[in-house]
Amino acid sequence: MTTVKLMAVTRSSQRGSSLRITLPKEVAEYLNIDEGDHVGFYMKNNEIVVRKIE
């Protein structure tokens, strides 16, 4: 069985009709995500995976 580590928690906020989340600094650093980078959200086994799109 794979161990899953909780890195951080953030809260969603609403902007117009959309929901927005902010990546915590430690998550952005771990994924090497900087301002202006594209980020993909993938579904895998009923979970969401976040990855930087290179």
mmCIF file of the N, C-alpha and C atoms, coordinates in Angstrom:
data_MODEL
# 
_entry.id   MODEL 
# 
loop_
_atom_site.group_PDB 
_atom_site.id 
_atom_site.type_symbol 
_atom_site.label_atom_id 
_atom_site.label_alt_id 
_atom_site.label_comp_id 
_atom_site.label_asym_id 
_atom_site.label_entity_id 
_atom_site.label_seq_id 
_atom_site.pdbx_PDB_ins_code 
_atom_site.Cartn_x 
_atom_site.Cartn_y 
_atom_site.Cartn_z 
_atom_site.occupancy 
_atom_site.B_iso_or_equiv 
_atom_site.pdbx_formal_charge 
_atom_site.auth_seq_id 
_atom_site.auth_comp_id 
_atom_site.auth_asym_id 
_atom_site.auth_atom_id 
_atom_site.pdbx_PDB_model_num 
ATOM 1   N N  . MET A 1 1  ? 0.833   -1.184 0.000   1.00 0.00 ? 1  MET A N  1 
ATOM 2   C CA . MET A 1 1  ? 0.000   0.000  0.000   1.00 0.00 ? 1  MET A CA 1 
ATOM 3   C C  . MET A 1 1  ? 0.881   1.252  0.000   1.00 0.00 ? 1  MET A C  1 
ATOM 4   N N  . THR A 1 2  ? 0.515   2.224  -0.800  1.00 0.00 ? 2  THR A N  1 
ATOM 5   C CA . THR A 1 2  ? 1.273   3.459  -0.916  1.00 0.00 ? 2  THR A CA 1 
ATOM 6   C C  . THR A 1 2  ? 0.931   4.403  0.232   1.00 0.00 ? 2  THR A C  1 
ATOM 7   N N  . THR A 1 3  ? 1.955   5.013  0.810   1.00 0.00 ? 3  THR A N  1 
ATOM 8   C CA . THR A 1 3  ? 1.749   5.998  1.861   1.00 0.00 ? 3  THR A CA 1 
ATOM 9   C C  . THR A 1 3  ? 1.497   7.356  1.226   1.00 0.00 ? 3  THR A C  1 
ATOM 10  N N  . VAL A 1 4  ? 0.514   8.069  1.725   1.00 0.00 ? 4  VAL A N  1 
ATOM 11  C CA . VAL A 1 4  ? 0.180   9.397  1.218   1.00 0.00 ? 4  VAL A CA 1 
ATOM 12  C C  . VAL A 1 4  ? 0.483   10.406 2.314   1.00 0.00 ? 4  VAL A C  1 
ATOM 13  N N  . LYS A 1 5  ? 1.233   11.469 1.959   1.00 0.00 ? 5  LYS A N  1 
ATOM 14  C CA . LYS A 1 5  ? 1.616   12.491 2.934   1.00 0.00 ? 5  LYS A CA 1 
ATOM 15  C C  . LYS A 1 5  ? 0.857   13.783 2.641   1.00 0.00 ? 5  LYS A C  1 
ATOM 16  N N  . LEU A 1 6  ? 0.179   14.324 3.637   1.00 0.00 ? 6  LEU A N  1 
ATOM 17  C CA . LEU A 1 6  ? -0.481  15.618 3.506   1.00 0.00 ? 6  LEU A CA 1 
ATOM 18  C C  . LEU A 1 6  ? 0.588   16.702 3.610   1.00 0.00 ? 6  LEU A C  1 
ATOM 19  N N  . MET A 1 7  ? 0.758   17.485 2.534   1.00 0.00 ? 7  MET A N  1 
ATOM 20  C CA . MET A 1 7  ? 1.780   18.530 2.515   1.00 0.00 ? 7  MET A CA 1 
ATOM 21  C C  . MET A 1 7  ? 1.270   19.848 3.066   1.00 0.00 ? 7  MET A C  1 
ATOM 22  N N  . ALA A 1 8  ? 0.010   20.181 2.756   1.00 0.00 ? 8  ALA A N  1 
ATOM 23  C CA . ALA A 1 8  ? -0.526  21.483 3.145   1.00 0.00 ? 8  ALA A CA 1 
ATOM 24  C C  . ALA A 1 8  ? -2.039  21.468 2.978   1.00 0.00 ? 8  ALA A C  1 
ATOM 25  N N  . VAL A 1 9  ? -2.666  22.465 3.557   1.00 0.00 ? 9  VAL A N  1 
ATOM 26  C CA . VAL A 1 9  ? -4.112  22.650 3.423   1.00 0.00 ? 9  VAL A CA 1 
ATOM 27  C C  . VAL A 1 9  ? -4.345  24.090 2.995   1.00 0.00 ? 9  VAL A C  1 
ATOM 28  N N  . THR A 1 10 ? -5.287  24.300 2.085   1.00 0.00 ? 10 THR A N  1 
ATOM 29  C CA . THR A 1 10 ? -5.645  25.640 1.646   1.00 0.00 ? 10 THR A CA 1 
ATOM 30  C C  . THR A 1 10 ? -7.157  25.739 1.583   1.00 0.00 ? 10 THR A C  1 
ATOM 31  N N  . ARG A 1 11 ? -7.668  26.929 1.474   1.00 0.00 ? 11 ARG A N  1 
ATOM 32  C CA . ARG A 1 11 ? -9.106  27.157 1.440   1.00 0.00 ? 11 ARG A CA 1 
ATOM 33  C C  . ARG A 1 11 ? -9.489  27.746 0.082   1.00 0.00 ? 11 ARG A C  1 
ATOM 34  N N  . SER A 1 12 ? -10.638 27.360 -0.424  1.00 0.00 ? 12 SER A N  1 
ATOM 35  C CA . SER A 1 12 ? -11.114 27.911 -1.689  1.00 0.00 ? 12 SER A CA 1 
ATOM 36  C C  . SER A 1 12 ? -11.796 29.253 -1.437  1.00 0.00 ? 12 SER A C  1 
ATOM 37  N N  . SER A 1 13 ? -11.809 30.087 -2.469  1.00 0.00 ? 13 SER A N  1 
ATOM 38  C CA . SER A 1 13 ? -12.530 31.356 -2.407  1.00 0.00 ? 13 SER A CA 1 
ATOM 39  C C  . SER A 1 13 ? -13.263 31.531 -3.732  1.00 0.00 ? 13 SER A C  1 
ATOM 40  N N  . GLN A 1 14 ? -14.267 32.374 -3.733  1.00 0.00 ? 14 GLN A N  1 
ATOM 41  C CA . GLN A 1 14 ? -15.053 32.560 -4.950  1.00 0.00 ? 14 GLN A CA 1 
ATOM 42  C C  . GLN A 1 14 ? -14.685 33.869 -5.608  1.00 0.00 ? 14 GLN A C  1 
ATOM 43  N N  . ARG A 1 15 ? -14.565 33.816 -6.931  1.00 0.00 ? 15 ARG A N  1 
ATOM 44  C CA . ARG A 1 15 ? -14.320 35.010 -7.736  1.00 0.00 ? 15 ARG A CA 1 
ATOM 45  C C  . ARG A 1 15 ? -15.292 34.939 -8.892  1.00 0.00 ? 15 ARG A C  1 
ATOM 46  N N  . GLY A 1 16 ? -16.303 35.775 -8.864  1.00 0.00 ? 16 GLY A N  1 
ATOM 47  C CA . GLY A 1 16 ? -17.361 35.682 -9.865  1.00 0.00 ? 16 GLY A CA 1 
ATOM 48  C C  . GLY A 1 16 ? -18.091 34.365 -9.684  1.00 0.00 ? 16 GLY A C  1 
ATOM 49  N N  . SER A 1 17 ? -18.216 33.605 -10.777 1.00 0.00 ? 17 SER A N  1 
ATOM 50  C CA . SER A 1 17 ? -18.904 32.311 -10.693 1.00 0.00 ? 17 SER A CA 1 
ATOM 51  C C  . SER A 1 17 ? -17.919 31.152 -10.564 1.00 0.00 ? 17 SER A C  1 
ATOM 52  N N  . SER A 1 18 ? -16.627 31.450 -10.427 1.00 0.00 ? 18 SER A N  1 
ATOM 53  C CA . SER A 1 18 ? -15.600 30.407 -10.333 1.00 0.00 ? 18 SER A CA 1 
ATOM 54  C C  . SER A 1 18 ? -15.070 30.285 -8.911  1.00 0.00 ? 18 SER A C  1 
ATOM 55  N N  . LEU A 1 19 ? -14.610 29.087 -8.577  1.00 0.00 ? 19 LEU A N  1 
ATOM 56  C CA . LEU A 1 19 ? -13.903 28.878 -7.314  1.00 0.00 ? 19 LEU A CA 1 
ATOM 57  C C  . LEU A 1 19 ? -12.410 28.941 -7.585  1.00 0.00 ? 19 LEU A C  1 
ATOM 58  N N  . ARG A 1 20 ? -11.658 29.437 -6.628  1.00 0.00 ? 20 ARG A N  1 
ATOM 59  C CA . ARG A 1 20 ? -10.211 29.591 -6.790  1.00 0.00 ? 20 ARG A CA 1 
ATOM 60  C C  . ARG A 1 20 ? -9.519  29.002 -5.573  1.00 0.00 ? 20 ARG A C  1 
ATOM 61  N N  . ILE A 1 21 ? -8.375  28.360 -5.825  1.00 0.00 ? 21 ILE A N  1 
ATOM 62  C CA . ILE A 1 21 ? -7.514  27.913 -4.731  1.00 0.00 ? 21 ILE A CA 1 
ATOM 63  C C  . ILE A 1 21 ? -6.121  28.477 -4.981  1.00 0.00 ? 21 ILE A C  1 
ATOM 64  N N  . THR A 1 22 ? -5.388  28.702 -3.921  1.00 0.00 ? 22 THR A N  1 
ATOM 65  C CA . THR A 1 22 ? -4.009  29.167 -4.014  1.00 0.00 ? 22 THR A CA 1 
ATOM 66  C C  . THR A 1 22 ? -3.106  28.023 -3.591  1.00 0.00 ? 22 THR A C  1 
ATOM 67  N N  . LEU A 1 23 ? -2.086  27.745 -4.393  1.00 0.00 ? 23 LEU A N  1 
ATOM 68  C CA . LEU A 1 23 ? -1.136  26.700 -4.013  1.00 0.00 ? 23 LEU A CA 1 
ATOM 69  C C  . LEU A 1 23 ? -0.269  27.212 -2.873  1.00 0.00 ? 23 LEU A C  1 
ATOM 70  N N  . PRO A 1 24 ? -0.209  26.486 -1.793  1.00 0.00 ? 24 PRO A N  1 
ATOM 71  C CA . PRO A 1 24 ? 0.704   26.882 -0.720  1.00 0.00 ? 24 PRO A CA 1 
ATOM 72  C C  . PRO A 1 24 ? 2.152   26.898 -1.235  1.00 0.00 ? 24 PRO A C  1 
ATOM 73  N N  . LYS A 1 25 ? 2.965   27.767 -0.673  1.00 0.00 ? 25 LYS A N  1 
ATOM 74  C CA . LYS A 1 25 ? 4.344   27.953 -1.128  1.00 0.00 ? 25 LYS A CA 1 
ATOM 75  C C  . LYS A 1 25 ? 5.118   26.639 -1.189  1.00 0.00 ? 25 LYS A C  1 
ATOM 76  N N  . GLU A 1 26 ? 4.984   25.795 -0.151  1.00 0.00 ? 26 GLU A N  1 
ATOM 77  C CA . GLU A 1 26 ? 5.753   24.550 -0.135  1.00 0.00 ? 26 GLU A CA 1 
ATOM 78  C C  . GLU A 1 26 ? 5.329   23.598 -1.256  1.00 0.00 ? 26 GLU A C  1 
ATOM 79  N N  . VAL A 1 27 ? 4.062   23.634 -1.652  1.00 0.00 ? 27 VAL A N  1 
ATOM 80  C CA . VAL A 1 27 ? 3.587   22.793 -2.759  1.00 0.00 ? 27 VAL A CA 1 
ATOM 81  C C  . VAL A 1 27 ? 4.124   23.332 -4.082  1.00 0.00 ? 27 VAL A C  1 
ATOM 82  N N  . ALA A 1 28 ? 4.039   24.646 -4.284  1.00 0.00 ? 28 ALA A N  1 
ATOM 83  C CA . ALA A 1 28 ? 4.558   25.259 -5.509  1.00 0.00 ? 28 ALA A CA 1 
ATOM 84  C C  . ALA A 1 28 ? 6.055   25.007 -5.653  1.00 0.00 ? 28 ALA A C  1 
ATOM 85  N N  . GLU A 1 29 ? 6.798   25.110 -4.558  1.00 0.00 ? 29 GLU A N  1 
ATOM 86  C CA . GLU A 1 29 ? 8.242   24.849 -4.612  1.00 0.00 ? 29 GLU A CA 1 
ATOM 87  C C  . GLU A 1 29 ? 8.521   23.388 -4.932  1.00 0.00 ? 29 GLU A C  1 
ATOM 88  N N  . TYR A 1 30 ? 7.778   22.482 -4.316  1.00 0.00 ? 30 TYR A N  1 
ATOM 89  C CA . TYR A 1 30 ? 7.968   21.044 -4.555  1.00 0.00 ? 30 TYR A CA 1 
ATOM 90  C C  . TYR A 1 30 ? 7.715   20.699 -6.019  1.00 0.00 ? 30 TYR A C  1 
ATOM 91  N N  . LEU A 1 31 ? 6.696   21.333 -6.625  1.00 0.00 ? 31 LEU A N  1 
ATOM 92  C CA . LEU A 1 31 ? 6.357   21.072 -8.029  1.00 0.00 ? 31 LEU A CA 1 
ATOM 93  C C  . LEU A 1 31 ? 7.108   21.991 -8.987  1.00 0.00 ? 31 LEU A C  1 
ATOM 94  N N  . ASN A 1 32 ? 7.952   22.880 -8.449  1.00 0.00 ? 32 ASN A N  1 
ATOM 95  C CA . ASN A 1 32 ? 8.717   23.840 -9.250  1.00 0.00 ? 32 ASN A CA 1 
ATOM 96  C C  . ASN A 1 32 ? 7.789   24.698 -10.115 1.00 0.00 ? 32 ASN A C  1 
ATOM 97  N N  . ILE A 1 33 ? 6.712   25.191 -9.509  1.00 0.00 ? 33 ILE A N  1 
ATOM 98  C CA . ILE A 1 33 ? 5.731   26.018 -10.212 1.00 0.00 ? 33 ILE A CA 1 
ATOM 99  C C  . ILE A 1 33 ? 6.001   27.476 -9.878  1.00 0.00 ? 33 ILE A C  1 
ATOM 100 N N  . ASP A 1 34 ? 6.131   28.293 -10.933 1.00 0.00 ? 34 ASP A N  1 
ATOM 101 C CA . ASP A 1 34 ? 6.333   29.727 -10.786 1.00 0.00 ? 34 ASP A CA 1 
ATOM 102 C C  . ASP A 1 34 ? 5.156   30.468 -11.403 1.00 0.00 ? 34 ASP A C  1 
ATOM 103 N N  . GLU A 1 35 ? 5.060   31.759 -11.130 1.00 0.00 ? 35 GLU A N  1 
ATOM 104 C CA . GLU A 1 35 ? 3.996   32.579 -11.696 1.00 0.00 ? 35 GLU A CA 1 
ATOM 105 C C  . GLU A 1 35 ? 3.994   32.456 -13.219 1.00 0.00 ? 35 GLU A C  1 
ATOM 106 N N  . GLY A 1 36 ? 2.824   32.249 -13.795 1.00 0.00 ? 36 GLY A N  1 
ATOM 107 C CA . GLY A 1 36 ? 2.682   32.149 -15.242 1.00 0.00 ? 36 GLY A CA 1 
ATOM 108 C C  . GLY A 1 36 ? 2.792   30.737 -15.787 1.00 0.00 ? 36 GLY A C  1 
ATOM 109 N N  . ASP A 1 37 ? 3.234   29.776 -14.963 1.00 0.00 ? 37 ASP A N  1 
ATOM 110 C CA . ASP A 1 37 ? 3.325   28.381 -15.413 1.00 0.00 ? 37 ASP A CA 1 
ATOM 111 C C  . ASP A 1 37 ? 1.932   27.788 -15.588 1.00 0.00 ? 37 ASP A C  1 
ATOM 112 N N  . HIS A 1 38 ? 1.828   26.812 -16.467 1.00 0.00 ? 38 HIS A N  1 
ATOM 113 C CA . HIS A 1 38 ? 0.576   26.085 -16.671 1.00 0.00 ? 38 HIS A CA 1 
ATOM 114 C C  . HIS A 1 38 ? 0.560   24.879 -15.742 1.00 0.00 ? 38 HIS A C  1 
ATOM 115 N N  . VAL A 1 39 ? -0.604  24.635 -15.145 1.00 0.00 ? 39 VAL A N  1 
ATOM 116 C CA . VAL A 1 39 ? -0.778  23.538 -14.197 1.00 0.00 ? 39 VAL A CA 1 
ATOM 117 C C  . VAL A 1 39 ? -1.937  22.681 -14.679 1.00 0.00 ? 39 VAL A C  1 
ATOM 118 N N  . GLY A 1 40 ? -1.727  21.369 -14.701 1.00 0.00 ? 40 GLY A N  1 
ATOM 119 C CA . GLY A 1 40 ? -2.770  20.438 -15.129 1.00 0.00 ? 40 GLY A CA 1 
ATOM 120 C C  . GLY A 1 40 ? -3.370  19.711 -13.938 1.00 0.00 ? 40 GLY A C  1 
ATOM 121 N N  . PHE A 1 41 ? -4.667  19.433 -14.032 1.00 0.00 ? 41 PHE A N  1 
ATOM 122 C CA . PHE A 1 41 ? -5.388  18.664 -13.018 1.00 0.00 ? 41 PHE A CA 1 
ATOM 123 C C  . PHE A 1 41 ? -5.862  17.386 -13.686 1.00 0.00 ? 41 PHE A C  1 
ATOM 124 N N  . TYR A 1 42 ? -5.427  16.247 -13.188 1.00 0.00 ? 42 TYR A N  1 
ATOM 125 C CA . TYR A 1 42 ? -5.716  14.945 -13.786 1.00 0.00 ? 42 TYR A CA 1 
ATOM 126 C C  . TYR A 1 42 ? -6.507  14.095 -12.799 1.00 0.00 ? 42 TYR A C  1 
ATOM 127 N N  . MET A 1 43 ? -7.405  13.265 -13.333 1.00 0.00 ? 43 MET A N  1 
ATOM 128 C CA . MET A 1 43 ? -8.154  12.349 -12.490 1.00 0.00 ? 43 MET A CA 1 
ATOM 129 C C  . MET A 1 43 ? -7.515  10.979 -12.576 1.00 0.00 ? 43 MET A C  1 
ATOM 130 N N  . LYS A 1 44 ? -7.218  10.371 -11.428 1.00 0.00 ? 44 LYS A N  1 
ATOM 131 C CA . LYS A 1 44 ? -6.599  9.049  -11.376 1.00 0.00 ? 44 LYS A CA 1 
ATOM 132 C C  . LYS A 1 44 ? -7.183  8.297  -10.189 1.00 0.00 ? 44 LYS A C  1 
ATOM 133 N N  . ASN A 1 45 ? -7.860  7.199  -10.463 1.00 0.00 ? 45 ASN A N  1 
ATOM 134 C CA . ASN A 1 45 ? -8.449  6.376  -9.394  1.00 0.00 ? 45 ASN A CA 1 
ATOM 135 C C  . ASN A 1 45 ? -9.289  7.204  -8.422  1.00 0.00 ? 45 ASN A C  1 
ATOM 136 N N  . ASN A 1 46 ? -10.175 8.029  -8.963  1.00 0.00 ? 46 ASN A N  1 
ATOM 137 C CA . ASN A 1 46 ? -11.080 8.878  -8.165  1.00 0.00 ? 46 ASN A CA 1 
ATOM 138 C C  . ASN A 1 46 ? -10.355 9.898  -7.293  1.00 0.00 ? 46 ASN A C  1 
ATOM 139 N N  . GLU A 1 47 ? -9.137  10.270 -7.665  1.00 0.00 ? 47 GLU A N  1 
ATOM 140 C CA . GLU A 1 47 ? -8.398  11.327 -6.983  1.00 0.00 ? 47 GLU A CA 1 
ATOM 141 C C  . GLU A 1 47 ? -7.926  12.337 -8.022  1.00 0.00 ? 47 GLU A C  1 
ATOM 142 N N  . ILE A 1 48 ? -7.609  13.534 -7.587  1.00 0.00 ? 48 ILE A N  1 
ATOM 143 C CA . ILE A 1 48 ? -7.091  14.570 -8.474  1.00 0.00 ? 48 ILE A CA 1 
ATOM 144 C C  . ILE A 1 48 ? -5.585  14.678 -8.265  1.00 0.00 ? 48 ILE A C  1 
ATOM 145 N N  . VAL A 1 49 ? -4.850  14.655 -9.374  1.00 0.00 ? 49 VAL A N  1 
ATOM 146 C CA . VAL A 1 49 ? -3.397  14.795 -9.367  1.00 0.00 ? 49 VAL A CA 1 
ATOM 147 C C  . VAL A 1 49 ? -3.074  16.153 -9.987  1.00 0.00 ? 49 VAL A C  1 
ATOM 148 N N  . VAL A 1 50 ? -2.195  16.919 -9.358  1.00 0.00 ? 50 VAL A N  1 
ATOM 149 C CA . VAL A 1 50 ? -1.793  18.240 -9.846  1.00 0.00 ? 50 VAL A CA 1 
ATOM 150 C C  . VAL A 1 50 ? -0.366  18.142 -10.353 1.00 0.00 ? 50 VAL A C  1 
ATOM 151 N N  . ARG A 1 51 ? -0.158  18.614 -11.597 1.00 0.00 ? 51 ARG A N  1 
ATOM 152 C CA . ARG A 1 51 ? 1.192   18.570 -12.184 1.00 0.00 ? 51 ARG A CA 1 
ATOM 153 C C  . ARG A 1 51 ? 1.473   19.845 -12.970 1.00 0.00 ? 51 ARG A C  1 
ATOM 154 N N  . LYS A 1 52 ? 2.722   20.264 -12.936 1.00 0.00 ? 52 LYS A N  1 
ATOM 155 C CA . LYS A 1 52 ? 3.168   21.361 -13.787 1.00 0.00 ? 52 LYS A CA 1 
ATOM 156 C C  . LYS A 1 52 ? 3.228   20.838 -15.213 1.00 0.00 ? 52 LYS A C  1 
ATOM 157 N N  . ILE A 1 53 ? 2.709   21.613 -16.158 1.00 0.00 ? 53 ILE A N  1 
ATOM 158 C CA . ILE A 1 53 ? 2.768   21.223 -17.565 1.00 0.00 ? 53 ILE A CA 1 
ATOM 159 C C  . ILE A 1 53 ? 4.026   21.842 -18.155 1.00 0.00 ? 53 ILE A C  1 
ATOM 160 N N  . GLU A 1 54 ? 4.901   20.992 -18.642 1.00 0.00 ? 54 GLU A N  1 
ATOM 161 C CA . GLU A 1 54 ? 6.184   21.462 -19.199 1.00 0.00 ? 54 GLU A CA 1 
ATOM 162 C C  . GLU A 1 54 ? 6.083   21.626 -20.699 1.00 0.00 ? 54 GLU A C  1 
# 
